[in-house]
Amino acid sequence: MNGDVAEGAGQPDPEEIEWWFAAVADGRVSRDAADRWAGRWLHDDELRWDELSLWALDRLHGIDLPAGPAGPGGPYLHDEAQVREWLAELRRRRGR
């Protein structure tokens, strides 16, 4: 996985979803890229998700929401600590 938003033709598995969370937390991909990637999957009505994958995709989709009128790149609604907490929770729930 290289962070390319167009990567992957099939439905992502929990490992790929976790990769995107970690990539955002580590600064390897932008929040905007992760938001668009997750949104692409969430808005595909033909796919079915397990509860954990749906939870994680829902958090990734919206990870770039601004905290206020500062706009993109400004303070985010969900700060770095929150993103890391979500990643830790995802890993706990996956048994990792």
Summary of the structure (lengths in Angstrom):
residues: 96
radius of gyration: 12.9
end to end distance: 19.1
largest distance: 38.4
contacts: 242
relative contact order: 0.17
helix: 51%
strand: 2%
